[in-house]
Amino acid sequence: MDMDTSKLHWGHQEYNLGEFAEKFKNSFPKIINVTVGFLGQQELDSISSSTHIMVHSLLCQQRAVFESKHGKVLSLPVTISTVGFYIIRNDRREGPPISLQAILESNPLPVIIQPITPLVLPWLSGGHRLDTLTITRTYEEQLLIGFPFSSKGILSRHTPLVLPMYMKEVRIALAEGLEGLDQGQFEDACATLGGQIDELGLRNLFIFQEVPSNLRDLSVAQVCSCLRLLNLDQYCQAFEREQIDGDLLYTVEPSMMRETLGMESLHVGKLLRFREGWRPLLGSSGAEQVG
């Protein structure tokens, strides 16, 4: 079944993603309306206001961070099983393809890998083919998994939306009923929609992030995303506390980074270089040309 979202009754309280996840983590699925959206660094990393979503589940995932030779940064769940990878050493494939989890269990990072078949990303500029990747680190992240409704109330069952907790600006309202149904019938209708979702579709979720050359237009949350990509996520709380967005970032002096934000000298230098346009070069140029 689908649902006429124009007849939904919305609650007056708004939640950020963390508040919503904590309050309703044991009672999904829930239907929400995005009242304040999030503009990320690309379409896949954004969510529009007035989007109606059936939130299906809360995932706590161990993910691996990759960088491609095109400068794309992406993350994949460590347990992904539909893609096999070759380990690349000295510009050559080493052994048969194995799972990402097996690679991480037996190799120190960073490590250069190749998927059996290049990953094609048609929604990114130029439709990049990712054939050689460098795994830089792993991290744990909480993600709300949802499925959007079309303007006609049709649930897009095969198009999951990923709502990571770093989208701190997002605000959502909860659907509390549907015209013509009592509370029990509405809850049954939500449960029916949730039961139609194919669980296998939740296992292979990609989150892609592209670091822009100009940081001045970034929000506070996006600046913190850059810190995570630089492996400086221990400073995110300080940057959020001081509300340092992209424009303000360019005015923060090294002494302020050390004394106010508590940054170590090496990390100060790293962030200053990043601010000036430096990006980490991971792996050798020869290895990037494998394939």
C-alpha positions as CSV (number, residue, x, y, z in Angstrom):
1,M,0.0,0.0,0.0
2,D,1.0,3.6,-0.4
3,M,-0.3,6.7,1.5
4,D,-1.8,10.0,0.7
5,T,0.7,12.2,2.5
6,S,-1.5,15.3,2.1
7,K,-3.9,13.8,4.7
8,L,-1.3,13.2,7.3
9,H,-1.6,14.9,10.7
10,W,1.7,16.4,11.9
11,G,2.8,16.9,15.4
12,H,3.9,20.4,16.6
13,Q,7.2,19.3,18.1
14,E,10.3,19.4,16.0
15,Y,13.3,17.1,16.5
16,N,16.9,17.0,15.3
17,L,18.1,13.7,14.1
18,G,19.8,12.7,17.3
19,E,16.7,13.5,19.4
20,F,14.4,11.6,17.1
21,A,16.7,8.6,16.9
22,E,17.0,8.4,20.7
23,K,13.2,8.8,21.4
24,F,11.9,6.4,18.7
25,K,14.7,3.9,18.2
26,N,12.6,1.1,19.5
27,S,9.4,2.0,17.6
28,F,10.2,2.3,13.9
29,P,8.8,2.6,11.3
30,K,7.8,6.3,11.6
31,I,6.7,8.8,9.0
32,I,8.4,12.2,9.2
33,N,8.4,15.6,7.4
34,V,11.6,17.5,7.0
35,T,10.9,21.0,8.2
36,V,14.5,22.3,7.9
37,G,16.7,20.6,5.2
38,F,20.5,20.2,4.8
39,L,22.6,21.4,1.9
40,G,25.6,19.1,1.7
41,Q,28.6,19.2,-0.6
42,Q,26.7,17.3,-3.3
43,E,23.2,16.1,-4.1
44,L,23.6,12.7,-2.3
45,D,24.7,14.4,0.9
46,S,21.6,16.8,1.0
47,I,18.0,16.6,2.1
48,S,15.3,19.0,1.1
49,S,12.7,20.6,3.3
50,S,9.1,19.3,2.9
51,T,10.4,15.8,2.1
52,H,8.1,13.1,3.5
53,I,10.0,10.0,4.6
54,M,9.2,6.7,6.2
55,V,12.1,6.1,8.6
56,H,12.6,2.4,8.6
57,S,15.5,1.8,11.0
58,L,18.5,3.0,12.9
59,L,21.8,1.5,12.0
60,C,25.0,1.6,14.0
61,Q,27.7,0.8,11.4
62,Q,31.4,0.3,11.3
63,R,32.5,2.0,8.1
64,A,35.7,2.3,6.1
65,V,36.9,5.6,4.5
66,F,38.3,5.5,1.0
67,E,40.0,8.1,-1.2
68,S,40.1,7.7,-5.0
69,K,42.7,9.1,-7.5
70,H,40.0,11.6,-8.5
71,G,39.9,13.1,-5.0
72,K,36.6,11.6,-4.1
73,V,36.1,10.5,-0.5
74,L,33.6,7.9,0.3
75,S,32.7,5.4,3.0
76,L,31.4,1.8,2.8
77,P,30.1,-0.5,5.5
78,V,32.9,-2.9,6.6
79,T,30.5,-5.8,6.2
80,I,29.6,-5.1,2.6
81,S,29.4,-8.5,0.8
82,T,28.4,-7.7,-2.8
83,V,31.8,-6.2,-3.8
84,G,35.1,-8.1,-3.8
85,F,38.5,-6.3,-3.7
86,Y,42.1,-7.0,-4.8
87,I,44.9,-5.8,-2.6
88,I,47.4,-3.7,-4.6
89,R,51.1,-3.9,-3.7
90,N,54.0,-2.6,-5.8
91,D,51.5,-1.8,-8.6
92,R,50.3,-5.4,-8.8
93,R,47.3,-7.4,-7.6
94,E,48.2,-9.6,-4.6
95,G,46.2,-12.8,-4.4
96,P,42.5,-13.4,-5.3
97,P,39.7,-10.9,-4.5
98,I,38.5,-10.9,-0.9
99,S,36.0,-9.1,1.2
100,L,36.5,-5.7,2.7
101,Q,36.2,-7.1,6.2
102,A,39.0,-9.6,5.4
103,I,41.2,-6.9,4.1
104,L,40.8,-4.8,7.2
105,E,41.4,-7.8,9.6
106,S,44.7,-8.7,8.0
107,N,46.3,-5.4,6.8
108,P,47.5,-2.2,8.5
109,L,46.2,1.0,7.1
110,P,46.5,2.7,4.7
111,V,46.1,0.0,2.1
112,I,45.5,0.3,-1.7
113,I,42.7,-1.9,-3.2
114,Q,40.9,-2.4,-6.4
115,P,37.2,-3.5,-6.7
116,I,36.7,-6.5,-9.1
117,T,34.7,-4.2,-11.3
118,P,35.2,-0.4,-11.1
119,L,32.5,1.4,-9.2
120,V,30.6,3.8,-11.5
121,L,29.1,6.8,-9.9
122,P,26.8,8.4,-12.6
123,W,25.4,11.0,-10.2
124,L,28.8,12.6,-9.6
125,S,30.2,15.0,-12.1
126,G,31.7,13.2,-15.1
127,G,30.3,9.8,-14.0
128,H,33.6,8.8,-12.4
129,R,34.8,5.2,-12.4
130,L,36.5,4.3,-9.2
131,D,39.0,1.6,-10.0
132,T,41.8,2.1,-7.4
133,L,41.1,3.2,-3.9
134,T,43.0,3.8,-0.7
135,I,41.5,2.8,2.6
136,T,42.6,5.4,5.1
137,R,40.7,4.5,8.4
138,T,37.5,3.1,9.9
139,Y,34.9,4.7,12.1
140,E,31.5,4.0,13.7
141,E,28.5,6.0,12.6
142,Q,24.8,6.0,13.4
143,L,22.5,6.3,10.4
144,L,18.7,6.7,10.1
145,I,17.6,4.7,7.1
146,G,14.4,6.0,5.4
147,F,12.4,5.8,2.1
148,P,10.9,8.9,0.6
149,F,7.3,9.4,-0.6
150,S,6.7,10.9,-4.0
151,S,4.3,13.9,-4.4
152,K,1.6,11.3,-5.1
153,G,2.2,9.4,-1.9
154,I,4.0,6.5,-3.5
155,L,6.8,5.0,-1.3
156,S,10.1,4.7,-3.1
157,R,10.9,1.2,-1.8
158,H,14.1,0.8,-3.7
159,T,15.6,4.3,-3.1
160,P,16.8,4.5,0.5
161,L,17.8,7.8,2.1
162,V,20.6,7.8,4.5
163,L,20.4,10.4,7.3
164,P,23.6,10.5,9.2
165,M,23.8,12.2,12.6
166,Y,26.2,14.9,11.3
167,M,23.3,16.6,9.6
168,K,22.8,18.6,12.8
169,E,20.8,21.4,11.1
170,V,18.0,19.1,10.0
171,R,14.7,19.4,11.8
172,I,11.8,17.0,11.4
173,A,8.2,16.6,12.5
174,L,6.4,13.3,13.2
175,A,3.2,12.2,11.6
176,E,0.7,11.3,14.3
177,G,-2.2,10.2,12.3
178,L,-4.0,10.0,8.9
179,E,-7.3,11.4,8.0
180,G,-10.0,8.7,8.0
181,L,-8.1,6.3,10.2
182,D,-8.1,5.8,13.9
183,Q,-4.8,5.6,15.8
184,G,-4.6,1.8,15.6
185,Q,-5.4,1.7,11.9
186,F,-2.7,4.4,11.2
187,E,-0.1,2.4,13.2
188,D,-1.1,-0.8,11.3
189,A,-0.7,1.1,8.0
190,C,2.8,2.3,9.0
191,A,3.7,-1.3,10.0
192,T,2.5,-2.6,6.6
193,L,4.7,-0.1,4.7
194,G,7.7,-1.0,6.9
195,G,7.1,-4.7,6.2
196,Q,7.4,-4.1,2.5
197,I,11.0,-2.8,2.7
198,D,13.5,-5.3,1.4
199,E,16.1,-5.7,4.2
200,L,18.8,-6.6,1.7
201,G,18.6,-3.1,0.3
202,L,20.0,-1.7,3.6
203,R,23.3,-3.4,3.4
204,N,25.1,-1.7,0.6
205,L,24.6,2.0,1.4
206,F,27.2,4.5,0.0
207,I,27.9,7.9,1.5
208,F,30.0,10.1,-0.8
209,Q,31.6,13.3,0.2
210,E,33.6,15.6,-2.0
211,V,35.9,18.2,-0.4
212,P,35.4,21.6,-2.1
213,S,38.4,23.8,-3.0
214,N,36.8,26.8,-1.4
215,L,35.7,26.3,2.2
216,R,34.1,29.7,2.8
217,D,30.5,28.6,2.1
218,L,30.6,25.6,4.4
219,S,28.3,25.3,7.4
220,V,29.6,24.4,10.9
221,A,28.5,20.8,10.3
222,Q,30.3,20.7,6.9
223,V,33.5,22.0,8.5
224,C,33.3,19.2,11.0
225,S,32.8,16.7,8.1
226,C,36.1,18.0,6.7
227,L,37.8,17.5,10.1
228,R,36.6,13.9,10.1
229,L,38.0,13.4,6.6
230,L,41.4,14.7,7.9
231,N,41.2,12.4,10.9
232,L,40.8,15.4,13.2
233,D,37.4,14.5,14.5
234,Q,38.5,14.9,18.1
235,Y,38.1,18.7,17.6
236,C,34.6,18.6,16.2
237,Q,33.0,19.4,19.6
238,A,35.1,22.5,20.0
239,F,34.4,23.7,16.5
240,E,30.6,23.2,17.1
241,R,30.8,24.9,20.5
242,E,32.5,28.0,18.9
243,Q,30.2,27.8,15.8
244,I,33.1,27.9,13.3
245,D,31.7,27.8,9.8
246,G,33.7,28.0,6.6
247,D,34.0,31.8,6.5
248,L,35.0,32.0,10.2
249,L,37.6,29.3,9.7
250,Y,39.7,31.6,7.6
251,T,39.9,34.2,10.4
252,V,41.0,31.7,13.2
253,E,44.7,32.3,14.0
254,P,47.0,29.5,14.9
255,S,47.2,30.7,18.5
256,M,43.4,30.5,18.8
257,M,43.5,27.0,17.4
258,R,45.9,25.9,20.1
259,E,44.6,27.9,23.0
260,T,40.8,28.0,22.4
261,L,40.2,24.9,20.4
262,G,42.8,22.8,22.1
263,M,44.6,21.7,18.9
264,E,48.1,20.1,18.9
265,S,50.7,22.0,16.9
266,L,50.9,19.4,14.1
267,H,47.2,19.4,13.7
268,V,47.2,23.2,13.6
269,G,49.7,23.0,10.7
270,K,47.6,20.4,9.0
271,L,44.4,22.4,9.1
272,L,46.2,25.6,8.0
273,R,47.6,23.8,4.9
274,F,44.1,22.3,4.3
275,R,42.6,25.8,4.5
276,E,45.1,27.0,1.9
277,G,44.1,24.3,-0.6
278,W,46.3,21.2,0.4
279,R,44.6,17.9,0.2
280,P,46.1,14.6,1.4
281,L,47.8,12.6,-1.4
282,L,47.4,8.9,-0.4
283,G,49.1,6.1,-2.2
284,S,51.6,6.2,-5.1
285,S,50.9,7.5,-8.5
286,G,51.9,4.2,-10.0
287,A,49.5,2.3,-7.9
288,E,46.7,4.7,-8.9
289,Q,47.2,3.7,-12.6
290,V,46.7,0.0,-12.0
291,G,44.0,-1.5,-14.2
